[in-house]
Every structure is written in C-alpha cells, then in structure tokens.
Amino acid sequence: MVPVCFWFLFAQAKRNRRSGLCKPGVSNRSNYPLRRDGAKKGTRMKIIVDAMGGDNAPLEIVKGALRAVKARPGLKIVLVGREAEVKAAAARCGAAALPESVSVVNAGEVIDMHDDPATAFKVKKDSSMTVGLNLLKEGAGDAFVSAGSTGALLSAGTLLVKRVKGIRRAAMAPLVPTAGRGFVLVDCGANAECTVEYLVQFAYLGSFYASKALGLDRPRVGLLNIGTEDSKGDGLRVEACQALKEAGAAGRLNFIGNIEAKEAVKGGCDVVVADGFSGNVMLKTIEGVGSFLGKEIKSMFMQNLRTKAAALMVKSGLDAFKERLNPDTIGGTPLLGLRKPVIKAHGSSGARAIENAIYQAVTAAEADLAGQIEANMAFMKMDR
C-alpha cells in the first residue's frame, strides 16, 4: 500500500511540474504587479545599470541585463563599469558580442563598502556609480539601477540627480510582501530622524508610487504607530497624524489613520509611513520572521517519510509562499523624491534580482513620479 501511495504522490507532483504549478522560482499567485509588468514588451526606455556594484558584479549584473533586453524588445541598457570586465562577463553569459540594445560606458573605479558613503562619489569621480548617475542627470537614460553601497547611492543620487524642488529628503520605499498585495514602506532607513513635514511628504511619495506599483486608484495610507488612536505615540506621531488627517479630509490622500505593524502585515493598508529608524526595524523584523518560518516549515516537512509525502502534496503552495518572500521577485527599492528614478538593488543581487530591478526602473520611469510630485508640491509643504 505504501509504495502505491508514494507512486501516486510522485506522479501528481510530476504532473504539477509539467503544468507549471511547481516550476522553481515561479509563483502561481503573483503578489507583485511590478513583476508581471516585467513581461510586457515594446518599451522604448533606456536604463543605466551600474555593472560594478554589488557582491556579484559584474557577472550577475550583466547576466540580468541581458535577460531583460531579451524579454523586452525595444528596451535599451547602458552598462557602466570597467569595459574589459563587462565584456568578459558577457562572454561568460554566452554573448560573444553584446546585442545592439546593450552598450558599455567605461568607468575605471568602483565604490566599495569600505568607502565613506557621504564622499565616495566625490573622491571616486570615475566610479561606475558616479559616472552612471551623471549620465542619468545629463539625460542619457531614463532611470538608474545599482546594487552598490546604499549610503553612497543615496548621497550621490541626492547631490547629482538632485531632489525634486520642495522635497526635503529622498526616501527609500521597498514593496513589502503581506497577506494582500503588499505595501510600500516609506521610509526604510534613509532618514532615521524626521520632522512632521518629512512624514507628510513620505505619505504623498508613497501614495504616488503605490498607485503605479500596485495599480491602485486610491492607495490606503497608514502611519506606523504603537496604537490606532490619534493620541498614540510620541509628539512627532501625534502631529503627523493630525496633518495627514487634514490631507485626507481634503481628498488629497486616502489616509486611514495610525496602523500597528501587525495589521500592516495582514494587509491593512497599501502605504506605511514611518521614520527611517522605525521603518528599518519593521523591515528587518519581517525579513527575519520570513526566514525563520521558511526554515521551520522545511524542518517540519523533512522529519520522516510521512511528512515528506505530505510535502509533495503541498509543494506548489510552498513554492508560491517561498516566492512571495523572495526579494529577488521585486529586485530593488526606489529612492523616492529624486528628479529621475534611481533603484537600489540588494548588494547580494543575482541575475534575476537585477533583471527585475530593471523592470522596476522602467515602471518608475513610465510613472513620471517627479511630475506628480511637482503638480502636488503646494500641498506637500508645511509652514516652518
């Protein structure tokens, strides 16, 4: 009886793989519109990519770029870095010659994690990051992607590409997986100390971006706090809540009030507004819990023959769950508030993450967030 049962389970799993239900790295319930949009073709965008940034540069960066142009005819990519190394990486990917849609701009220096993030782009003016951001500033591309130093990218992006006039601080805004479609967390570490005006501007920035990233007409905006009552939290949170309520009453934001972290993870809102310190703690906690749950579930299913058999039956669901927690699905985090789109990919990004970061850059460029910010700047400023 037991061999027959295992034969049935094996056959069922095999049928699932053939039908695409259990393909590695493919989710059956895509939770991320950005990733689905990555399959669209025909875009005429040009994305500048830092080929030397990140732990796996330049090989994985080049590989991701080549995959992106293959999936999207019409997309153009400019790889910035040490030309000989970039072309050698392309050869290792099977491209004896780069396709016409991919070009290389030589940059002889690399900003690494040991450089001072505040001054690295000034000291290393021929670095791939500095050269790439200058190209973006000069209009040689529509967006910039880098897996290099976060601090250096934030400093260089702010001072080279510059913020939209009136924006006090650029903010990092990752798309975080939840029980629903996910939420945009703004800020997640760029600004540890904030004012009320910063938080109000973050709310607008997050709302504009979520409307494009999640495809929502009126994203629900919540202020991260220790309770839902208006009086909860410190003075900063109380004042920010009042200011955001006024923006909501005027119809400029869909502000739902304060939100606790546990409710945000359950899908209680589409945009979570936080200072960079609180936002980073929340993000790292979610990442840690996700990793913990993944390991515990795997351990549970690997205990004996019966649990292994059960794992085969739910493999497609487990693959989908794993995919929803995989940061490579999104690819990167946009720096909101700059004049042109800048996407920060994870330092350990592989080819798939870079490919999706490029798609995310295209989405951000198409959204024209800078235009939306400029059109609403009068509402985003506060008397000082």
C-alpha positions as CSV (number, residue, x, y, z in Angstrom):
1,M,0.0,0.0,0.0
2,V,2.8,2.4,0.9
3,P,4.7,2.1,-2.4
4,V,1.4,2.7,-4.3
5,C,0.8,5.9,-2.3
6,F,4.3,7.2,-2.9
7,W,3.9,6.4,-6.6
8,F,0.7,8.4,-6.7
9,L,2.2,11.4,-4.9
10,F,5.3,11.3,-7.2
11,A,3.1,11.1,-10.3
12,Q,0.9,14.0,-9.0
13,A,4.0,16.2,-8.3
14,K,5.3,15.4,-11.8
15,R,2.0,16.4,-13.4
16,N,2.2,19.7,-11.4
17,R,5.7,20.4,-12.6
18,R,4.6,19.8,-16.2
19,S,1.6,22.1,-15.9
20,G,3.8,24.8,-14.4
21,L,2.4,24.7,-10.9
22,C,5.7,23.8,-9.3
23,K,8.2,25.5,-11.5
24,P,11.2,26.7,-9.5
25,G,11.2,30.4,-9.0
26,V,7.6,30.9,-10.4
27,S,4.7,31.9,-8.2
28,N,1.2,30.7,-9.0
29,R,-0.3,33.6,-7.1
30,S,1.8,36.6,-8.1
31,N,1.6,39.2,-5.4
32,Y,3.6,41.7,-7.2
33,P,2.2,43.7,-10.2
34,L,5.8,45.0,-10.8
35,R,7.0,41.5,-11.7
36,R,4.1,40.8,-14.0
37,D,4.6,44.1,-15.8
38,G,8.2,42.9,-16.4
39,A,6.8,40.6,-19.1
40,K,5.4,43.4,-21.2
41,K,7.2,44.1,-24.4
42,G,7.8,47.0,-26.7
43,T,9.1,49.6,-24.2
44,R,11.5,52.3,-25.6
45,M,13.1,53.1,-22.2
46,K,16.9,53.3,-21.7
47,I,18.1,52.1,-18.3
48,I,21.6,52.8,-17.0
49,V,23.0,50.0,-14.9
50,D,25.9,50.1,-12.5
51,A,27.8,47.0,-13.7
52,M,30.3,47.0,-10.9
53,G,28.0,47.5,-7.9
54,G,27.2,44.6,-5.6
55,D,28.8,41.4,-4.3
56,N,28.3,39.5,-7.6
57,A,29.4,42.2,-10.1
58,P,29.9,42.2,-12.9
59,L,28.8,38.7,-14.0
60,E,25.3,38.6,-12.4
61,I,24.7,42.3,-13.3
62,V,25.5,41.6,-16.9
63,K,23.5,38.4,-17.0
64,G,20.4,40.2,-15.6
65,A,20.7,43.0,-18.1
66,L,21.0,40.5,-21.0
67,R,17.9,38.7,-19.8
68,A,16.0,41.9,-19.5
69,V,16.7,43.1,-23.1
70,K,15.8,39.6,-24.4
71,A,12.5,39.6,-22.6
72,R,11.7,43.2,-23.6
73,P,12.5,44.0,-27.3
74,G,12.9,47.8,-27.5
75,L,14.4,48.1,-24.1
76,K,18.0,49.6,-24.1
77,I,20.5,49.2,-21.4
78,V,23.8,51.1,-20.7
79,L,26.2,49.1,-18.6
80,V,28.6,51.4,-16.7
81,G,31.9,49.9,-15.5
82,R,35.3,48.5,-16.4
83,E,34.7,47.8,-20.1
84,A,37.0,44.8,-20.4
85,E,35.5,43.1,-17.3
86,V,32.0,43.8,-18.5
87,K,32.6,42.3,-21.9
88,A,34.3,39.3,-20.4
89,A,31.3,38.8,-18.2
90,A,29.0,39.0,-21.3
91,A,31.2,36.3,-23.0
92,R,30.7,34.1,-19.9
93,C,27.0,34.5,-20.4
94,G,27.3,33.2,-23.9
95,A,27.3,36.6,-25.7
96,A,30.4,36.7,-27.8
97,A,29.3,40.2,-28.8
98,L,26.8,42.5,-26.9
99,P,23.4,42.9,-28.6
100,E,22.7,46.3,-30.2
101,S,20.4,47.1,-27.3
102,V,23.2,46.9,-24.8
103,S,26.1,49.4,-24.7
104,V,29.0,49.9,-22.4
105,V,30.4,53.1,-20.9
106,N,33.8,52.7,-19.4
107,A,34.4,53.7,-15.7
108,G,37.6,52.7,-14.2
109,E,36.8,52.9,-10.4
110,V,34.5,51.1,-8.1
111,I,32.9,52.4,-4.9
112,D,33.0,49.6,-2.3
113,M,31.6,49.1,1.2
114,H,34.8,50.4,2.8
115,D,34.5,53.9,1.2
116,D,32.9,56.8,3.1
117,P,29.3,56.8,1.7
118,A,29.0,60.6,2.1
119,T,32.1,61.4,0.0
120,A,32.8,58.3,-2.1
121,F,31.2,59.7,-5.3
122,K,33.3,62.9,-5.0
123,V,36.6,61.1,-4.3
124,K,36.0,58.4,-7.0
125,K,34.7,60.5,-9.8
126,D,35.4,57.8,-12.4
127,S,33.5,55.2,-10.4
128,S,30.7,53.2,-12.1
129,M,28.1,54.7,-9.7
130,T,29.2,58.3,-10.2
131,V,29.5,58.1,-14.0
132,G,26.2,56.3,-14.2
133,L,24.3,58.9,-12.1
134,N,25.9,61.7,-14.1
135,L,24.7,60.1,-17.3
136,L,21.2,60.0,-15.8
137,K,21.4,63.6,-14.8
138,E,22.5,64.6,-18.3
139,G,19.6,62.8,-19.9
140,A,21.5,59.8,-21.3
141,G,19.0,57.4,-19.8
142,D,15.5,57.2,-18.2
143,A,16.5,55.5,-14.9
144,F,19.5,54.2,-13.0
145,V,19.9,50.8,-11.2
146,S,22.7,49.9,-8.8
147,A,23.5,47.1,-6.3
148,G,26.3,49.1,-4.8
149,S,26.6,50.9,-1.4
150,T,23.2,52.2,-0.2
151,G,24.7,55.2,1.6
152,A,26.8,56.2,-1.4
153,L,23.9,55.8,-3.8
154,L,21.6,57.9,-1.5
155,S,24.3,60.7,-1.2
156,A,25.3,60.7,-4.8
157,G,21.7,60.5,-6.0
158,T,20.7,63.4,-3.8
159,L,23.6,65.6,-4.8
160,L,24.0,64.6,-8.5
161,V,20.5,63.8,-9.7
162,K,19.0,66.1,-7.0
163,R,15.7,66.1,-5.3
164,V,12.5,67.5,-6.8
165,K,12.3,71.1,-5.7
166,G,10.5,71.3,-2.4
167,I,11.2,67.7,-1.3
168,R,13.1,67.9,2.0
169,R,14.5,64.3,2.0
170,A,14.6,61.4,-0.5
171,A,13.2,58.2,1.0
172,M,13.7,54.5,0.4
173,A,10.4,52.7,-0.4
174,P,10.5,48.9,-0.8
175,L,7.4,46.9,-1.7
176,V,6.9,44.5,1.3
177,P,5.0,41.2,1.0
178,T,1.8,40.9,3.0
179,A,-1.4,38.9,3.2
180,G,-2.7,41.1,0.5
181,R,-1.0,42.7,-2.5
182,G,1.9,44.0,-0.4
183,F,2.6,47.5,0.9
184,V,5.0,50.3,0.1
185,L,7.1,51.1,3.2
186,V,8.4,54.7,3.2
187,D,11.0,55.3,4.7
188,C,13.0,52.2,5.5
189,G,16.3,53.6,6.6
190,A,17.4,56.7,4.7
191,N,16.2,59.2,7.3
192,A,16.5,58.0,10.9
193,E,15.3,61.3,12.3
194,C,12.3,63.0,10.8
195,T,10.0,66.0,11.1
196,V,6.3,66.2,10.6
197,E,6.9,67.6,7.1
198,Y,9.1,64.7,6.2
199,L,6.4,62.2,7.2
200,V,3.7,64.1,5.3
201,Q,5.9,64.2,2.2
202,F,6.7,60.5,2.6
203,A,2.9,59.8,2.6
204,Y,2.5,61.6,-0.7
205,L,5.5,60.0,-2.2
206,G,4.4,56.5,-1.1
207,S,0.8,57.1,-2.4
208,F,2.0,58.3,-5.8
209,Y,4.3,55.3,-6.1
210,A,1.8,52.7,-4.8
211,S,-0.8,53.9,-7.3
212,K,1.6,52.8,-10.1
213,A,3.4,49.8,-8.4
214,L,0.2,48.2,-7.1
215,G,-2.2,49.5,-9.7
216,L,-4.4,51.2,-7.1
217,D,-6.5,54.4,-7.7
218,R,-6.5,55.5,-4.1
219,P,-3.9,53.7,-2.0
220,R,-4.7,53.4,1.7
221,V,-2.1,55.3,3.7
222,G,-1.3,54.4,7.3
223,L,1.1,56.0,9.8
224,L,3.1,53.4,11.6
225,N,2.5,53.7,15.3
226,I,2.1,51.8,18.6
227,G,-1.7,52.1,18.5
228,T,-4.5,53.2,16.3
229,E,-5.8,56.1,18.4
230,D,-4.9,59.6,17.2
231,S,-3.3,60.3,20.6
232,K,-1.0,57.3,20.5
233,G,2.8,57.7,20.1
234,D,5.2,60.5,20.7
235,G,4.7,64.1,19.7
236,L,6.0,63.6,16.2
237,R,3.5,60.9,15.5
238,V,0.6,62.8,17.1
239,E,1.3,65.9,15.0
240,A,1.9,63.9,11.8
241,C,-1.3,62.0,12.3
242,Q,-3.2,65.3,12.5
243,A,-1.5,66.7,9.4
244,L,-2.3,63.6,7.4
245,K,-5.9,63.6,8.6
246,E,-6.3,67.1,7.2
247,A,-4.8,65.9,3.9
248,G,-7.2,63.0,3.9
249,A,-10.2,65.3,4.7
250,A,-9.3,67.5,1.8
251,G,-9.3,64.4,-0.5
252,R,-5.6,64.6,-1.4
253,L,-4.7,61.3,0.4
254,N,-6.6,58.2,1.4
255,F,-5.3,58.4,5.0
256,I,-6.8,55.6,7.2
257,G,-5.1,56.8,10.4
258,N,-2.5,55.1,12.6
259,I,-1.7,51.5,11.9
260,E,0.1,48.9,14.0
261,A,2.8,46.8,12.4
262,K,0.8,43.6,12.9
263,E,-2.1,45.0,11.0
264,A,0.0,46.3,8.2
265,V,1.5,42.8,7.6
266,K,-2.1,41.4,7.4
267,G,-2.8,43.8,4.5
268,G,-4.4,46.6,6.5
269,C,-3.0,49.3,4.2
270,D,-1.1,49.9,0.9
271,V,1.4,52.5,2.2
272,V,3.1,52.5,5.6
273,V,4.6,55.9,6.5
274,A,7.5,55.7,9.0
275,D,10.7,57.4,10.0
276,G,13.7,55.6,8.7
277,F,14.6,54.1,12.0
278,S,11.2,52.6,12.8
279,G,10.7,51.5,9.2
280,N,14.1,49.7,9.0
281,V,13.3,47.9,12.3
282,M,10.0,46.8,10.8
283,L,11.5,45.7,7.5
284,K,14.3,43.7,9.2
285,T,11.8,42.1,11.5
286,I,9.6,41.0,8.6
287,E,12.7,39.6,6.8
288,G,13.8,37.7,9.9
289,V,10.4,36.2,10.6
290,G,10.1,35.1,7.0
291,S,13.4,33.4,7.1
292,F,12.6,31.8,10.4
293,L,9.2,30.5,9.2
294,G,10.8,29.1,6.0
295,K,13.4,27.1,7.9
296,E,10.8,25.8,10.4
297,I,8.4,24.7,7.7
298,K,11.2,22.9,5.9
299,S,12.3,21.2,9.0
300,M,8.8,20.1,9.8
301,F,8.3,18.5,6.4
302,M,11.7,16.8,6.4
303,Q,11.1,14.8,9.7
304,N,10.1,11.4,8.2
305,L,8.6,9.6,5.2
306,R,5.0,10.7,6.1
307,T,5.9,14.4,6.3
308,K,8.0,14.2,3.1
309,A,5.0,12.7,1.4
310,A,2.8,15.5,2.7
311,A,5.4,18.0,1.4
312,L,4.9,16.6,-2.1
313,M,1.2,17.2,-2.0
314,V,1.6,20.9,-1.0
315,K,4.7,21.6,-2.9
316,S,3.1,24.1,-5.3
317,G,1.7,26.1,-2.3
318,L,5.1,26.0,-0.6
319,D,6.8,27.2,-3.7
320,A,4.3,30.1,-4.0
321,F,4.8,31.0,-0.4
322,K,8.6,31.0,-0.8
323,E,8.3,33.1,-3.9
324,R,6.3,35.8,-2.1
325,L,9.0,36.2,0.4
326,N,11.8,36.2,-2.2
327,P,13.3,39.7,-2.5
328,D,14.5,38.8,-6.0
329,T,10.9,38.9,-7.2
330,I,10.9,42.7,-6.8
331,G,14.5,43.4,-7.5
332,G,15.1,46.7,-5.7
333,T,14.0,49.7,-3.7
334,P,13.3,53.1,-5.4
335,L,14.7,56.3,-3.9
336,L,11.6,58.5,-4.0
337,G,11.8,62.2,-4.3
338,L,14.6,62.5,-6.8
339,R,14.1,64.2,-10.2
340,K,14.7,60.9,-12.0
341,P,14.2,57.3,-11.0
342,V,17.0,55.6,-9.1
343,I,16.6,52.0,-8.0
344,K,18.7,50.4,-5.2
345,A,19.1,46.6,-5.7
346,H,20.3,44.4,-2.9
347,G,24.0,44.1,-2.5
348,S,23.9,40.3,-3.0
349,S,21.6,40.5,-6.0
350,G,21.9,37.8,-8.6
351,A,20.8,37.9,-12.2
352,R,17.1,37.5,-11.5
353,A,17.1,40.4,-9.0
354,I,18.9,42.7,-11.4
355,E,16.5,41.8,-14.2
356,N,13.5,42.6,-12.0
357,A,15.2,45.8,-10.8
358,I,15.5,46.9,-14.4
359,Y,11.8,46.2,-14.9
360,Q,11.1,48.2,-11.8
361,A,13.1,51.1,-13.1
362,V,11.1,51.1,-16.3
363,T,7.8,51.2,-14.3
364,A,9.1,54.1,-12.2
365,A,10.2,56.0,-15.3
366,E,6.8,55.4,-17.0
367,A,5.0,56.6,-13.9
368,D,6.6,60.1,-14.1
369,L,6.6,60.4,-10.3
370,A,8.6,63.7,-10.4
371,G,5.8,65.2,-12.5
372,Q,3.2,64.1,-9.9
373,I,5.3,65.5,-7.1
374,E,5.7,68.9,-8.8
375,A,2.0,69.1,-9.5
376,N,1.2,68.5,-5.8
377,M,4.1,70.3,-4.2
378,A,1.8,73.1,-2.9
379,F,0.1,70.5,-0.6
380,M,3.3,68.8,0.5
381,K,4.9,71.9,2.0
382,M,4.3,73.0,5.6
383,D,4.9,76.3,7.2
384,R,8.2,76.2,9.0
